[in-house]
């Protein structure tokens, strides 16, 4: 899945600063952080945060099972994403 977090004010700065860690924390393939909130679900407990969920872009990586547009970008490892290809090259 792709989760889009729509934030306002200081919350945006914080969430944007941890954006690289969010896919693992939320157990999803992709996370995007944006300032607009059009069409997003807004909860009651955390003002300034709303969420949309959609299908992740790309192809499923054979190693980590996340969907990524980088799958197949490494000719030595055509079935994995760029991150996994880098790990496999180090092994």
C-alpha positions in Angstrom: 0.0 0.0 0.0 0.9 3.6 -0.4 0.1 5.9 2.6 -0.1 9.6 2.1 0.1 11.7 5.3 -1.3 15.2 4.9 0.0 17.5 7.6 -0.2 21.1 8.6 2.0 23.5 10.6 4.8 22.1 12.7 3.5 18.6 12.4 4.5 18.6 8.7 8.1 19.4 9.6 8.3 16.6 12.1 6.6 14.0 9.9 8.7 15.0 6.9 11.9 14.6 8.9 11.1 10.9 9.7 9.6 10.1 6.2 12.4 7.7 5.2 11.6 5.5 8.3 7.8 5.5 7.9 7.4 2.7 5.4 9.0 0.2 7.9 7.1 1.7 10.9 3.8 1.6 9.1 4.5 -1.8 7.4 3.7 -0.4 3.9 5.6 -0.2 0.6 5.5 3.6 0.3 4.8 6.7 2.3 4.5 10.3 1.0 4.1 13.4 3.2 2.2 16.4 1.8 0.8 19.7 3.0 -2.5 19.6 1.3 -5.5 17.7 2.8 -7.9 17.4 -0.1 -9.9 14.1 0.0 -8.0 12.7 3.0 -9.5 11.0 6.0 -9.0 13.2 9.1 -9.2 11.6 12.6 -10.3 13.4 15.7 -7.4 12.7 18.0 -4.6 14.4 16.1 -5.6 17.8 14.5 -3.6 18.7 11.5 -3.1 15.1 10.2 -5.2 13.3 7.6 -4.5 10.2 5.6 -5.2 8.6 2.2 -4.3 5.0 1.3 -3.9 3.8 -2.2 -2.3 1.0 -4.2 1.5 1.2 -4.2 3.3 2.0 -7.4 5.7 -0.4 -9.1 6.4 -4.1 -9.0 6.7 -6.4 -6.0 10.3 -7.1 -5.0 11.1 -10.8 -4.8 13.3 -10.3 -1.7 11.6 -7.8 0.6 8.0 -8.1 -0.9 7.5 -4.3 -1.0 6.3 -2.6 -4.2 8.8 -0.4 -5.8 9.4 1.4 -9.1 13.1 0.4 -8.9 12.5 -3.4 -9.3 14.5 -4.5 -12.2 16.8 -1.5 -12.3 19.9 -3.6 -11.6 20.6 -6.0 -14.4 22.5 -8.4 -12.0 19.3 -8.7 -9.9 16.3 -8.1 -12.1 13.7 -9.4 -9.7 14.6 -7.1 -6.7 14.4 -3.4 -5.8 17.4 -1.1 -5.9 17.7 -1.3 -2.0 17.8 -5.1 -2.0 20.1 -5.2 -5.0 22.6 -3.1 -3.1 22.4 -5.5 -0.1 22.9 -8.5 -2.3 26.0 -7.0 -3.9 27.5 -6.6 -0.4 27.0 -10.2 0.5 
